[in-house]
Amino acid sequence: MTYQDALKYLESFINYERFPAWPYRKSLNLERIKNFLKVLGNPQDCYRSFHVAGSKGKGSTCVFIAYILRQAGFKVGLYTSPHLCDFRERIRVLLPRMNNLGIAMPFEGKIQRRELADIVTGLRPVIKRYNANSKFGALTYFEVITAAAYVYFKKRKVDFAVLETGLGGRLDATNIVRPLASVITPISYEHTDKLGKTIDKIAREKSGIIKDGVPVISAPQKKEAFKVIRKRCKIKNVKLSIPKPGVLAQYGRINLPLLGRHQKVNAAVAVSAVKVLSDYGISIKDSVVRQGINHTLWPGRCEVLSRNPFVVLDGAQNAASAAALKSAIKDNFKYKNLTLVLGVSSDKDIPGICRELYPIADKVILTRADTPRAMQPESLANGFLGKEVYLTDNVKDAKLLARKLSSARDIILVTGSLFVVGEYRDD
């Protein structure tokens, strides 16, 4: 099987990332992935892990944890989703970095094409037999690639794996691990048709990753979310830690590479998660924590792609993320006019995203990514009444138009769906 064959095979499974409407509770079943992993020998139990759920900042928190651990001399598996440009971004292994030499590269350590093809080739007959006899239904796309990641991390003999949940947490395919720490990033409105229409209902799904005896680190939350998380921690008899951004001060001069005040929260949560290792006899020096944070790379998250004009990419996929992005732009950039390039998946809080970005936009280019979930550009136009609005059929056309409309003193902000950000970055 070639790499392209492997991708085609993976795409043959039902992929809920591509469809806005599907029955959440009927479609996901932990017993299905749990039993499949048992057939594979439970590869996820061959290394220690950190498990991260939340509405925003999950990926950033994961990479902060991973880069601190690799700076401390460990081999680290990193599993995140979705990807920006290349499927292999989802499954990465960071090799130890105990000095400051060398140039860090975006998405370093991503699984090689041949490696992915070999793993999928090995899994294919096992999957065929399992699906033929499974009383829980056939495996999904996300379950298969999650299993592939577990197998790969075992093969590479990682010391730690940092795992980001896909959707929710309670029923997520990653929720079969028993991690060293369960991490919950800020919870806000997202996927309300599946997770629930209130913060406390969403929090119940996210806090489903909390397990007996596993310490919990949570970002500051809205009171409704805190109430749910605290209750779950009490039921599971586990310690809850809530770090504040000020905790970073003890680590000396940190040059946070990811822009925005919200990234200070993510970094503080990541540091607190790593500090759990002291309970297992593993001590990481403050200087190592600082260097790990300083070297963290996470493309597509308030990423400055170019200058004159500034081109900034950020996957703000709900109102809270859009608000954080708005603050980051105001705090970190000086410019004449802002051209907003926006495309959003149809299952997102479109009114909320538009409401938050409206005040900073001078010109608005509405577009769509090449995915069935993408909202039609004209359907976003009502969110920008009174603005200079342009409609494009695809991200490539939006990119060309943004360049045409912007001068060297302006800023082009590309945001909304990570699929839009990825296509803009990759073009």
N, C-alpha and C positions, 0 to 999 in steps of 0.2 A: 504493500500500500504506500503510495506517495503522500506527500504532505497535502496536496490538493484533494486526493482521494479521502484522506482522513477528515478534512474539513467538510467535504461533501457528505460523508457518512455521519458526522456529528449533526449536520444540518437536517438530517432525515428524522431526527427526534423532535417531538413537539417542543417548540421554543416559545415560552410565554413572554420572553423579552420583546418579541416582535408583534404581539397582539395586545390591544388595550383592554379587551373584554374577555374575561375567562373566570370560571368559578374557583375562587381562591381555596376555600376549605375542601372542596371536592377534588381539586386537582393535585394538591400537595399531600404527601403522606410520608412521614418519617420512617415508618416501618419498611417501606419500599427500598429506600436507600440504605437503611440499616442492615436489612437482610442481604442486599447485594454486596455491601462491604464485607459482610461476614463470609460470603463466598470467596472474596478476594483475600481473606486472611486479616481483615481489619488493618489496612495499612496506616490509617490515621492514628493508630495507637503506638506507632513506632517512633514517635518524636513528641516533644512537648509543644503546646500551642497556646496562642492567644486568640480569643474569639471576639469580634467587634460587630455590634449592631447599632442602629440609630437611623435618623432621617437625613441628617447632613453631617459631613465631616468624617464619614466612615473610612473612606479611602485615604484621606490625608492622615488620619490617626493611625491607620495600618502602616503606612509607609514611614511615619515617624518612629513607630515601634521597631519596624524592621531595620531601619538604618541605624538606630541606636544599638541594636543587638549585633549587627554586622560590624559596627565600629568597635564593639567589645570583643571581637574575635570569633564570633559564631557564624556558622553557615545557616542562612535563614531562608525558608520557603515563604513566598508571598503570594497569596491568592486573592485577587480583587476582580470586580466586575462593575459595569461592562468595560469593554476595551474602547480605546479611542480610534486607533487606525489599524491595529494588527491583533488578531485573536491571541497571539502568543504573549501579549502584555498581561493577560490574566494570570499566567502561571510563571513565576519567576523564582530564581534562586540567587540570592546575594551572597557572594563569597566574603570571607573575613577581610576587614580593612582596619588594620591597627595602626596606620599612619596616615598622613595627609598627602601622600604622593599620588600622582596620577590624576587624570581628568575623569570625573564622574559623567556618565552618559545617561540620557533619558531612557527609561525602561531597560536598564542594564540587567543582565541575567535572565532575560526571557527565554523560555524553553525553545530549544533549537527545532527547526522544521523536522529533521530526521528523528529527533527524540520523540516529538509528538506523534509522528507517523508510526513509530515502533510501538508506543504505548497503546495507541488506538487499535493497531493491528492485533496486539495481544488481548485487548479487552473485547474485541468484536465477537469471537465465538462464545465467550463467557456471557456477554450481554444477550446473545441470541438464545442461549439455553435458559438463562434466567427469565427473560421476558415470556418465553413459551410456557413457563410453569408458575409465574408470579401470580399470587392471589391478590396482589395490591395494584395490578396494572403494569403497563410498560414504563420503563424509565424515561424521564424527560431529558431534554438537552442539558439543563443546568445540573441535574443529578449526574449525568454521564461525565460532564467536564469536571465536576467536583471530585468524582471518583478518580478521574485521570490525574488530577492535581495531587490527591493523596498518594496515589501509586508512584507518581514522579518524585514527590518529596521523599518517599521511602527509598526509592532507587538512588537518589542523590545523597542519602544519609544526612539530611539536614538536622541541625541541633534543635531548631525551633521552626514552627510554622505560624504565620500570622494570617488569619482567615477572616475575610469580610463576608458578612451575610449578603445574600441576594435581596430578596424581598421579605420584609418582616423580620422574623427571627425564630419564633416558636416552631413553625413548620418548615423552616429553611433546611436545605440539604447539608449545610455546614453544621447544623445543630445536633450532630451525633458525636461530636468530640467532647472530651472532658478536659477543658483548658486549665492553664495555670491561673488565668484571670478572665472574667467576662467583662467586656468593656461596652458601655452604652454612650454614644455620642448624642448631641442634642436631638430631641424628638420634636417634630412639628408635623403639620398637616401634609400628608402624601398618600397616594394610593388609597384614598378614602373609600372607594368602592369595594376594596378588598380588605383593608386593615381596620376600617371603621371610620365613622364620620366625626369622632371626638378624639381629643388628645389622650384621654384615659384609655379608650379602646385601642388606639394605635400603640400606646405604651405597653398594654398587656401583651400585644404580639411581639414587640421588641424585647420586653423583659422576659420573654419565654426562653431566652438563652441562659438565664440564671439557674444554676444547679447547686445541689447540696454540697456544702463544703468548699465551693469555689468563690474566692473573693470577687467583689464587684467594684469596678471603678466607673463612675458616671460623671459626665459633664454636668454643669449646672443646668437645671431643667425648669420648665414651667411647673407650677405647683400641682397641676393635675397629673403630670407625668411622674413627679417625685413621689406622690402618694402611692401610685401603683408600684413603682420600683421599690420603695421602702417596704411595702406590704409583702412583695415577693421575696425580698431579702430576709424578712422576718420569718416567713413560712419556711424558707430553705435554710434558715439559721446561718447566714453568711454575713460577713463584714462588708459594709458599704462605705466607700471613700468618694468624696466629692472634691477634687482638687480645684483650686482657682488659678487663673493665669499668673498671678503673682508668685506662684511657687517656682516659676522659671528663674526668678532673680537669684536664687541660691546657687545656680550653676554658672555664674559668671557672665561673660559677654556672649550672649546668644544673638547671632544674626539670622533671624528667622527668614528662611529662603522663600516661604510661601506667604504672599501678601494678605493682609487683612487681620483685623482684631480677632475674628473668629478662629484664625489659625493659631493664635496664642492659646486659646481654649483647647484646641485639638492637640497641640504640643504638650500642654500641661497634663492632659488626660493620658497621653502616650507615655510620658515620663513616669507618672504614677503607676501605670500598668507594669512598666519594666521594673520598677522598684519592688514589685511583688516577689521578684526573684530572690531578694534577700531572705525571704522566708524559707527558701530552698537551699540556702547556703551559697548563693551566687551573688557576689558584690560587684557592682559596676561603678567605677569612679565618676565623680561629677564631671571631670574633664572629658571623659568618654561620652557621657550623655550630651554634653554641649557640642562636641564635634559631630556626633551622630545627627543631631538636629540641624546643625549648620550645613551638613552635606546632603540633606534630604532633597530629592528631586521628585516632583509629581506633576508632569505635564498636563496642561488643560485645566488647571485649577489656579485661576488668576495668574496665568502664565503670560509674560511679556514676550510675544513672538518676534516683534521687530519694533523699530523706532522710526520717527519722521515719516509718517505719523506713527504713534504708538498703536500697536495691535495687541489687544489683550483678550485672552481666551479663558472662559470659565463656564463650567457646566452647572449653572444655577437652575435646578430643576423644581424648586418650589418657592413659595413666597419668602420663607425665612432665609433661604440661600440667596435669593435675589436681593433681599434687604442687606445681607452681609456683604454681597458684592458691591452694592451701591455705596456702602460706607468705605469699602476698600478703595474704590475709585476716587472718592472724594478725599481720602486721607493720603493717597500715595501719588497722585498725578496732577500735573498742571497742564491745561490744554485750552484750546479756543472753542472747538465744537466737538460733540460726541456723536458719532454715527453708530447706531445700535443695529447689529445683525442678530436677528432673533428667529429661532425655530423651536417649537415645543411639541412634545409628544401629547397626543390627545387625552391621555389619562392623567395629566398633570393639572395643578391649580393655575389655570391660564389667567383668570382675572387677577389673582394674587400676584403672579409674576409680573404681569403688565403694569399693575398698580405700583409696584415697587420701583420698576425701571423707568416709568414714565417721566419723573422729574429730571432725570439726568440726560435724557435723549433729546438731541436737536434734530437729527434725521433718523428715520427708522426704516430698515430694510427687513421685510418679513420673508421668510423662506421655509424650506422643509428639507429634512434629511431623507435619504433613500431608504425608508423603512415604512412598513404598513401602519405603524403607530403614529406617524407624523401628522400633526394638524395642518390642514390646508392654510396657506398664508393669509388668504382673504378672511378667514375666520378669526384671525388675530387682530384685524384692523380696528375693530371697535375699541380695543384697549388703548389705542393711540390717537383718538379723535383730537384734532387740532394740531397734530404734528405733521411734518413733511414725511409722508409714508410712501414706500415703494414695495411692490410685490415681485418676487422672483420664484421661478419654478424649482430651483435647485441651489445648492450651496455654492457651486462653482460660479453661477451667474451673480449670486449675492456678493461673492468675493470681488469679482471684477467691478461691480457697481460701487462697492464700498471704497475701493481705491480711487475710482473716478470722482466720487463725491467728497473725498477728504483731502485736506491740505497737510503739509508737513507739521503744522502746529496742532493738528486735531488728534483725536483718539478714535480708533475703531474697536468697539467692544462686541465680541462674538460670544453669545451665551444662549442659555436655554437647554436644549437637549445635548447630552454628551455626544450623540451621533452627529449633530451639527458641528460641534467643536472639533470632533475627529476628522470630519470631511474637510473642514476649512484648513485644519493643520496639515492634512495629508496631501492637499491639492498642490 
